[in-house]
Amino acid sequence: MATMNTPISAFDLSKEALPDLLLKIQHGFIQLPDLQRSFCWQDDLVIDLLASVSQGWPIGGILLQEVSHGSWKVCSRLVEGVQLEQVPTPTELILDGQQRCTALFMCLFSNRPVRVQSRRNGKMSDRWYYIAIDKALDPEVEREQSILSFNNRRIRPGFAGHPAINCSTPEQEYELGLFPLARVFSYAAWRQGYSKYWQYNPEKLELLDRFEREVIKRFEHFQVPVIRLKPGLPKTAICRVFEKVNTQSEQLNFFDLATACFASQDFSLRDDWVKREQRLKQQRVLQTVKETDYLACVALVATYHKRQQAIAAGVSTQKLPAVACGRAEVLDLSLADYQKYADQVIVGYEEAARFLYGQKVQTAEDLPYQIQLVALAAILSVVGYPQDRVRAKLEQWFWCGSCAALYTSWHERRASQDIVQVPAWLHEGGELPNTVQMAHLQVERLLMVRRRHGAVYKAINALLRKHGAIDFAAGEALAEINLFNDPIDSHHIFPVAYCKKQGIDKDRYNSLVNLTPLSRLSNQKIGGKAPSQYLRALEAEGISRRRMDEILRSHLIEAETLRADDFDAFLSKRAQALMELVNRAMGKTPASNLLEITSGSSAQRESA
């Protein structure tokens, strides 16, 4: 039920005359929220907009937020092209329609060129817009074809056999019959100069009368549909509306929205992030931490501490504040809370990098899930870097989340659960976290994994590096090769070309079980040969058979299955060995009846 302070409708619908709307923009009463991106239209979009208005065609509505004393304030700026010595407090902010309002103001009201973006190379250039009077009055000519854009000197260069056009003086405009759209609301003065130039020629004056009736009046009487959001809406509602109506190719994220919220308190979140990002990027594994990841982590830590404070105050379980890192929680984050926990979160990320290094997750590309890194950094922000037995429990949680692919869906909810459950489990003897309880990886699932850059593949590759996997050709531990930026990629142990010749099913030879991380040199040595052939070639280069067996075992490969080119035996034995590796990492008891993989098994065919 609506209260007396809650309006039944949060918006009003109306129309506004175009010149009145542009006048408010010119005087600074209508401004932009500072989170709005800069004007970035191309020349053809401006021409299409001008053509529509010149014909009285609809151009879509605009969405304004009314600003009143005492309502939530957001940092704002003038519409591009507006120049004022004293900037007033705005009465309305443009939430949707910025590009159209800016284009119309700059073209028709600013008496300055429009700065447009090249569609070909993205460079910016200044343009003036003219409309050819005779073409605009010709029903056989599309209106867009009558509107021309000129460079900053009001010259249109020649192209494709057309001569250059110079409109750098009013007399040249009169001679060519090109009306500058920047004069559309001061048309009378231009008409007077035009009439005098043509010595009041009756035919020219009749042409100009038609142009005024059919074109100029369209601009003067054009009505813009306006939706006005009433003042008093909470900031989360305004930000949500703004996000939904934003139509640019790159949607605004909650970091952009939070930036605007904090800017109203004279704090630049974006500048603060730039400094913190530089610190994070000193760690290779943190190279791809985004501003949204970081802010979500701060929200997790802030809401966690609020919950702990409520528990200490004796608040009942049903009334405890939620711990979360979704959009609503980030937008509800106060500047005071952000400043209180930001440094703590950065330390948490750095401790996470240290922890991951010990798990042989050494680069950002090695990370199974970015969102699990958010949860890990939040946990370490709260508990500090764990020692000994406690660290072993944290390792178990990490491998459960990544090997069992538990952060694939509902990841924000899982991160929120883990920041509550994992610290209690680590230090207070609490129950097993839900992530550890739920984690299971069946051999059938392992055989079905195809994604060479997915979470399960990355997790198992890291476990192989931790297990001590050695590169086939280089004879060095893959963890060391990875550390020094040598390219490591996945390669088929039984090569694709060989498998195709043997008629092995594609789903079986592309299984994760038939993939292992190797250097580029090893990939070249293996090529498309049978395993027995490339092993002989490697041994011929000086690797002893005994050493080769050790290298293969470091990848959990049974050497004899490769020497015999026995794909079925290889697949079965390595699947079981990988399952044992994963189960040890997750702290799980392996199933006693691991699936045997044979070429004739219908069950195997179905699972693959």
C-alpha positions in Angstrom: 0.0 0.0 0.0 1.3 3.4 -0.9 2.1 5.7 2.0 1.3 9.4 2.1 4.9 10.2 1.1 5.0 7.8 -1.8 3.4 9.0 -5.1 1.2 6.6 -6.9 3.0 7.5 -10.1 6.7 8.2 -10.2 6.7 10.2 -13.4 4.7 12.7 -15.6 4.2 12.7 -19.3 4.2 16.0 -21.3 5.5 17.7 -24.4 7.9 20.6 -24.6 8.6 23.0 -27.6 12.0 22.3 -29.0 13.2 26.0 -28.6 12.1 26.1 -25.0 13.9 22.9 -24.2 17.1 24.1 -25.9 16.9 27.4 -24.1 16.8 25.6 -20.7 19.9 23.7 -21.8 21.6 27.0 -22.8 20.9 28.6 -19.4 22.1 25.5 -17.5 18.8 24.6 -16.0 18.9 21.2 -17.8 22.2 19.4 -17.3 23.7 15.9 -17.5 24.6 13.5 -14.7 28.3 13.4 -14.6 28.3 9.6 -15.2 26.9 10.3 -18.7 29.6 9.6 -21.4 30.6 12.3 -23.8 28.8 13.1 -27.0 29.9 10.6 -29.6 27.6 10.7 -32.6 28.7 10.3 -36.2 27.9 12.7 -39.0 25.2 10.6 -40.5 23.3 10.3 -37.2 23.2 14.0 -36.8 21.9 14.5 -40.4 19.2 11.8 -39.8 18.1 13.6 -36.7 18.0 17.1 -38.4 16.1 15.6 -41.3 13.4 14.1 -39.0 12.9 17.4 -37.1 12.8 19.4 -40.3 9.8 17.2 -41.4 8.1 17.2 -38.1 8.7 13.5 -37.7 9.0 11.9 -34.2 12.5 11.5 -32.8 11.6 9.6 -29.6 11.1 11.0 -26.1 13.6 12.1 -23.5 13.7 11.2 -19.9 14.4 13.9 -17.3 14.9 13.7 -13.5 13.5 16.6 -11.7 15.8 17.9 -9.0 14.5 19.6 -5.9 15.9 20.8 -2.6 16.6 17.9 -0.3 16.4 15.2 -2.9 19.3 12.9 -3.7 22.0 14.9 -5.4 24.3 13.7 -8.1 27.3 15.5 -9.6 26.3 17.1 -12.9 27.8 19.0 -15.8 26.6 21.3 -18.6 25.5 19.8 -21.9 28.4 19.9 -24.4 28.5 23.2 -26.2 27.1 25.2 -23.3 29.4 27.9 -22.0 28.5 29.8 -18.8 30.6 31.9 -16.4 28.2 31.1 -13.5 26.8 27.6 -13.6 23.4 27.4 -11.8 22.1 24.4 -9.9 20.1 22.3 -12.4 16.4 21.8 -12.1 16.4 18.7 -14.3 18.9 16.1 -15.4 18.9 14.2 -18.7 18.8 10.5 -18.0 18.0 9.4 -21.5 18.2 11.4 -24.8 21.6 13.0 -24.1 22.9 12.4 -27.7 19.8 13.8 -29.3 19.6 16.8 -27.0 23.3 17.5 -27.4 23.2 17.2 -31.2 20.2 19.5 -31.5 21.6 22.1 -29.1 25.0 22.2 -30.9 23.5 22.3 -34.3 20.7 24.8 -33.7 21.5 26.9 -30.7 25.2 27.0 -29.8 26.4 29.0 -32.8 29.5 26.7 -32.7 30.4 23.7 -34.8 29.3 20.2 -33.8 32.2 17.9 -32.8 31.4 14.5 -34.4 33.1 11.2 -34.5 34.4 9.5 -37.7 32.7 6.2 -38.3 35.9 5.0 -40.1 38.6 5.8 -37.6 36.9 7.2 -34.6 38.7 10.6 -34.9 36.8 13.7 -33.9 36.1 16.7 -36.2 34.1 19.9 -36.2 31.2 20.2 -38.5 28.6 22.9 -39.6 25.3 21.8 -41.0 23.5 23.4 -44.0 20.2 22.6 -45.8 19.9 23.2 -49.5 16.7 25.2 -49.9 15.7 24.0 -53.4 16.3 20.3 -52.5 14.4 20.6 -49.3 11.4 21.8 -51.2 11.7 19.1 -53.9 9.3 16.2 -53.1 11.5 13.8 -55.1 14.5 14.4 -52.9 15.0 12.6 -49.6 15.4 15.1 -46.9 18.7 13.6 -45.7 20.1 14.3 -49.2 19.3 18.0 -48.8 21.4 18.4 -45.6 25.1 18.9 -46.0 27.9 19.0 -43.4 30.9 21.3 -43.8 34.3 21.4 -42.0 35.2 24.0 -39.4 36.0 26.6 -42.1 32.5 26.0 -43.6 34.0 24.4 -46.7 32.8 21.1 -48.1 35.7 19.5 -50.0 35.1 18.3 -53.5 34.8 14.5 -54.1 33.9 12.1 -56.9 33.7 14.8 -59.6 31.8 17.3 -57.4 33.5 20.7 -56.8 34.2 22.0 -53.4 31.6 24.3 -51.8 32.6 27.3 -49.8 30.1 28.9 -47.3 32.6 30.8 -45.3 30.6 34.1 -45.8 26.9 34.9 -45.7 27.1 36.1 -49.3 28.2 32.7 -50.4 25.4 31.1 -48.5 22.9 33.4 -50.2 24.4 32.7 -53.6 24.3 28.9 -53.2 20.9 28.8 -51.5 22.4 27.0 -48.5 20.7 27.8 -45.2 22.9 27.4 -42.1 20.9 25.4 -39.6 22.7 27.2 -36.8 20.5 30.2 -37.7 17.2 28.3 -37.6 16.0 30.3 -34.5 17.3 33.6 -35.8 15.9 33.0 -39.3 14.4 36.5 -39.7 17.9 38.2 -39.7 19.2 35.7 -42.2 16.2 36.1 -44.4 16.7 39.9 -44.4 20.3 39.5 -45.6 19.3 36.9 -48.2 16.5 39.2 -49.6 18.8 42.2 -49.8 21.5 40.1 -51.5 19.0 39.1 -54.2 17.6 42.7 -54.4 14.2 41.4 -53.3 13.8 39.2 -56.4 10.1 38.0 -56.3 11.0 34.5 -57.3 13.6 34.2 -54.6 11.3 35.6 -52.0 8.5 33.2 -53.0 11.0 30.3 -52.7 12.0 31.6 -49.2 8.4 31.9 -48.1 7.8 28.2 -49.0 11.0 27.2 -47.2 9.9 29.1 -44.1 6.4 27.4 -44.1 7.6 23.9 -44.9 10.9 23.7 -43.0 11.7 26.5 -40.6 8.2 26.4 -39.0 8.8 22.7 -38.4 11.7 23.5 -36.1 10.0 26.4 -34.4 6.9 24.3 -33.5 8.5 20.9 -33.0 7.2 19.2 -29.8 9.5 16.9 -27.9 7.8 14.1 -25.8 9.2 14.3 -22.2 9.0 11.9 -19.3 9.8 13.6 -16.0 10.7 11.5 -13.0 9.4 13.2 -9.9 11.8 14.2 -7.2 12.2 12.1 -4.1 12.9 8.8 -5.8 15.7 6.8 -4.0 19.1 6.8 -5.7 18.9 3.1 -6.4 15.7 3.6 -8.3 17.2 6.5 -10.3 20.3 4.5 -11.1 18.3 1.5 -12.1 16.1 3.6 -14.5 19.2 5.2 -15.9 20.8 1.8 -16.6 17.7 0.4 -18.3 17.2 3.4 -20.6 20.8 3.8 -21.6 21.1 2.7 -25.2 24.7 3.0 -26.0 26.6 -0.1 -27.1 28.6 -0.3 -23.9 26.1 -0.2 -21.0 26.9 1.6 -17.8 27.9 -0.7 -14.9 27.4 -0.2 -11.2 30.9 1.2 -10.9 29.8 4.1 -13.2 26.7 4.6 -11.1 28.6 4.4 -7.8 31.0 7.0 -9.2 28.2 9.4 -9.7 26.8 8.7 -6.1 30.2 9.4 -4.6 30.9 12.4 -6.8 28.0 14.2 -5.2 30.1 14.1 -2.0 33.2 15.5 -3.7 34.9 12.1 -3.9 36.3 10.7 -7.2 35.8 6.9 -7.1 37.3 6.7 -10.6 40.6 8.5 -9.6 40.8 6.4 -6.4 40.4 3.2 -8.5 43.2 4.2 -10.9 45.7 4.4 -8.0 44.5 1.1 -6.5 44.5 -0.6 -9.9 48.2 0.3 -10.4 49.0 -1.4 -7.1 47.0 -4.6 -8.0 48.6 -4.9 -11.4 52.0 -5.4 -9.8 50.8 -9.0 -9.4 50.4 -11.0 -12.6 47.4 -13.0 -11.3 45.6 -9.7 -10.6 46.1 -8.1 -14.0 42.5 -8.5 -15.1 40.8 -7.4 -11.9 38.1 -5.0 -13.0 36.7 -2.0 -11.2 33.4 -3.8 -10.8 35.1 -6.9 -9.3 36.9 -4.6 -6.8 33.8 -2.7 -5.8 31.8 -6.0 -5.4 34.6 -7.1 -3.0 34.3 -3.9 -1.0 30.5 -4.5 -0.8 31.1 -8.0 0.4 33.4 -7.0 3.2 31.3 -4.0 4.2 28.1 -6.0 4.4 29.9 -8.8 6.2 31.1 -6.5 9.0 27.7 -5.0 9.3 26.3 -8.5 9.9 29.0 -9.3 12.4 28.2 -6.1 14.3 24.5 -7.0 14.4 25.4 -10.4 15.7 27.5 -8.9 18.5 24.6 -6.6 19.3 22.3 -9.5 19.8 20.1 -9.0 16.8 18.0 -12.1 16.1 18.9 -14.3 13.1 15.8 -13.4 11.2 16.7 -9.7 11.4 20.4 -9.9 10.5 21.4 -7.7 7.6 22.2 -9.6 4.4 25.7 -10.1 3.1 25.8 -9.6 -0.7 27.7 -8.0 -3.6 25.0 -7.4 -6.1 24.1 -4.1 -7.8 21.8 -3.0 -5.0 24.4 -3.6 -2.3 27.1 -1.7 -4.2 24.8 1.2 -4.9 23.8 1.2 -1.2 27.5 1.4 -0.2 28.2 4.7 1.6 31.3 6.7 1.0 32.2 6.2 4.7 32.0 2.4 4.4 34.0 2.5 1.1 36.8 4.5 2.6 36.8 2.3 5.8 37.2 -1.0 3.9 39.0 -0.1 0.6 42.5 -0.5 2.0 41.6 -3.7 3.7 40.2 -5.1 0.4 43.4 -4.2 -1.5 45.4 -6.1 1.1 43.0 -9.0 0.7 43.6 -9.1 -3.0 47.4 -9.1 -2.5 47.1 -11.9 0.0 44.9 -13.8 -2.5 47.7 -13.4 -5.1 50.2 -14.9 -2.6 47.8 -17.8 -1.8 47.2 -18.5 -5.5 50.9 -18.5 -6.3 51.2 -21.5 -3.9 48.4 -23.2 -5.8 50.4 -22.6 -9.0 47.7 -20.2 -10.3 50.3 -17.7 -11.4 48.7 -15.6 -14.1 45.3 -14.0 -14.7 44.7 -16.5 -17.5 45.2 -19.4 -15.1 42.2 -18.3 -12.9 39.2 -20.5 -13.1 36.8 -17.8 -12.0 37.2 -14.1 -11.5 34.2 -14.0 -9.1 35.9 -16.7 -7.0 38.9 -14.4 -6.7 36.5 -11.7 -5.5 35.3 -14.1 -2.8 38.8 -15.2 -1.9 40.0 -11.6 -1.6 37.0 -10.8 0.6 37.7 -13.8 2.8 41.4 -12.9 3.2 40.4 -9.3 3.9 38.4 -10.6 6.9 40.7 -13.4 8.2 44.2 -12.4 7.1 46.6 -14.7 5.5 46.0 -18.3 6.9 48.7 -20.5 8.3 49.3 -24.3 8.2 46.1 -26.3 8.9 43.9 -23.3 8.3 45.5 -22.7 4.9 44.8 -26.4 4.0 41.1 -25.8 4.6 41.1 -22.7 2.4 42.8 -24.7 -0.3 40.1 -27.3 -0.1 37.4 -24.6 -0.4 39.2 -23.1 -3.4 39.5 -26.4 -5.3 35.9 -27.4 -4.5 34.7 -24.2 -6.0 36.8 -24.4 -9.2 37.0 -28.1 -9.9 33.3 -28.7 -9.4 32.4 -25.5 -11.4 30.3 -24.1 -8.6 30.9 -20.5 -9.5 29.4 -20.9 -13.0 25.8 -19.8 -12.0 24.4 -17.8 -9.1 28.0 -16.7 -8.5 27.1 -13.6 -6.6 25.0 -15.6 -4.2 27.7 -18.2 -3.7 30.3 -15.5 -3.0 27.9 -14.0 -0.4 27.5 -17.4 1.2 31.2 -18.1 1.2 32.2 -14.8 2.9 29.9 -15.8 5.8 30.6 -19.5 6.0 34.3 -19.9 5.2 35.8 -17.5 7.9 33.6 -19.3 10.5 34.8 -22.7 9.3 38.5 -21.6 9.2 38.8 -20.1 12.7 35.7 -20.9 14.7 35.1 -24.6 14.0 31.9 -23.8 12.1 30.1 -26.2 9.7 31.5 -27.1 6.3 30.7 -24.3 3.9 28.0 -25.1 1.3 30.6 -24.9 -1.5 32.7 -27.7 0.1 29.6 -29.8 0.9 28.2 -29.6 -2.7 31.4 -30.1 -4.6 31.5 -33.3 -6.6 33.1 -34.1 -9.9 32.1 -37.5 -11.5 34.3 -39.2 -14.0 31.5 -39.0 -16.6 31.5 -35.3 -16.2 35.2 -35.2 -16.5 35.1 -37.0 -19.8 32.5 -34.6 -21.2 34.5 -31.5 -20.6 35.5 -30.0 -23.9 36.3 -26.3 -23.2 40.0 -25.9 -23.3 39.8 -22.5 -21.5 37.0 -23.3 -19.1 37.1 -23.3 -15.4 37.4 -27.1 -14.9 40.2 -27.3 -17.4 42.1 -24.4 -15.8 41.7 -25.9 -12.4 43.0 -29.3 -13.4 45.9 -27.7 -15.3 46.8 -25.8 -12.1 46.6 -29.0 -10.1 48.9 -30.7 -12.6 51.4 -27.8 -12.2 51.1 -28.2 -8.4 51.6 -31.9 -8.8 54.9 -31.2 -10.6 54.0 -31.6 -14.3 57.2 -31.4 -16.5 57.3 -30.2 -20.0 57.8 -33.0 -22.6 60.6 -31.3 -24.6 62.1 -28.8 -22.2 62.3 -31.1 -19.3 61.5 -28.2 -16.9 58.6 -27.9 -14.5 55.7 -26.2 -16.2 55.2 -24.0 -13.2 58.7 -22.5 -13.8 58.1 -22.1 -17.6 54.8 -20.4 -16.8 56.5 -18.1 -14.4 58.9 -16.7 -17.0 56.2 -16.0 -19.6 57.0 -18.8 -22.0 53.8 -19.7 -23.9 52.0 -22.7 -22.4 49.0 -24.1 -24.2 46.9 -27.3 -24.1 47.8 -30.0 -26.5 46.2 -33.4 -27.4 48.2 -36.2 -26.0 46.9 -38.4 -28.7 47.1 -35.9 -31.6 43.9 -35.0 -33.5 45.4 -36.0 -36.9 46.3 -39.4 -35.5 42.9 -39.9 -33.9 41.1 -39.0 -37.1 43.1 -41.6 -39.0 42.2 -44.2 -36.4 38.5 -43.4 -36.5 38.4 -42.4 -32.9 35.3 -40.4 -32.0 35.7 -36.6 -31.9 34.0 -36.3 -28.5 36.5 -38.8 -27.0 39.8 -37.3 -28.4 38.6 -33.8 -27.6 37.9 -34.7 -24.0 39.9 -32.8 -21.3 41.4 -36.2 -20.4 43.3 -36.2 -23.7 44.6 -32.7 -23.1 47.5 -31.5 -21.1 49.5 -28.2 -20.7 52.7 -28.1 -22.7 55.1 -25.6 -24.2 55.1 -24.5 -27.8 58.3 -26.5 -28.4 56.6 -29.7 -27.1 53.6 -29.0 -29.4 55.9 -28.7 -32.4 57.7 -32.0 -31.5 54.4 -33.9 -31.1 52.8 -32.6 -34.2 50.3 -35.1 -35.6 52.3 -38.2 -34.9 51.3 -41.4 -33.1 52.3 -41.2 -29.4 54.8 -44.0 -29.8 56.5 -42.1 -32.7 56.9 -38.8 -30.9 58.1 -40.5 -27.8 60.8 -42.2 -29.8 61.7 -38.9 -31.5 62.1 -37.2 -28.1 64.2 -40.0 -26.7 66.4 -39.8 -29.8 67.2 -36.2 -28.9 68.8 -37.4 -25.6 65.9 -37.9 -23.2 66.3 -41.4 -21.6 63.3 -43.8 -21.5 63.3 -43.7 -17.7 63.3 -39.9 -17.7 60.5 -39.8 -20.3 58.4 -42.1 -18.1 58.9 -39.7 -15.2 57.8 -36.8 -17.3 54.7 -38.7 -18.5 53.8 -39.7 -14.9 54.0 -36.0 -13.9 51.1 -35.5 -16.2 49.3 -38.6 -14.8 49.9 -40.5 -18.0 50.6 -44.2 -18.0 53.7 -44.4 -20.3 52.9 -47.9 -21.6 49.5 -46.9 -23.0 51.3 -44.3 -25.1 54.1 -46.6 -26.3 51.4 -49.1 -27.3 49.2 -46.4 -28.9 46.4 -47.8 -26.9 43.9 -44.9 -26.7 41.2 -46.8 -24.8 43.6 -47.9 -22.0 45.2 -44.4 -21.9 41.8 -42.7 -21.6 40.6 -45.0 -18.8 43.8 -44.9 -16.7 44.3 -41.1 -17.0 40.6 -40.4 -16.2 41.0 -42.3 -13.0 44.3 -40.7 -12.2 42.9 -37.2 -12.8 39.9 -38.1 -10.6 42.2 -39.1 -7.8 44.1 -35.8 -8.1 40.9 -33.8 -8.0 39.4 -35.7 -5.1 42.5 -35.2 -3.0 42.4 -31.5 -3.7 38.7 -31.3 -2.8 39.1 -33.5 0.3 36.6 -36.0 -1.1 36.7 -39.8 -0.9 36.9 -41.2 -4.5 34.2 -43.5 -5.7 35.2 -47.1 -5.7 33.7 -48.0 -9.0 35.3 -45.5 -11.4 34.0 -45.9 -14.9 36.1 -48.1 -17.2 36.4 -46.5 -20.7 36.4 -49.0 -23.6 35.8 -48.4 -27.2 32.8 -50.7 -27.3 31.0 -49.5 -24.2 27.6 -48.0 -24.9 27.7 -46.3 -21.5 31.0 -44.7 -22.4 29.6 -43.5 -25.8 26.6 -41.9 -24.0 28.8 -40.2 -21.3 31.3 -38.8 -23.9 
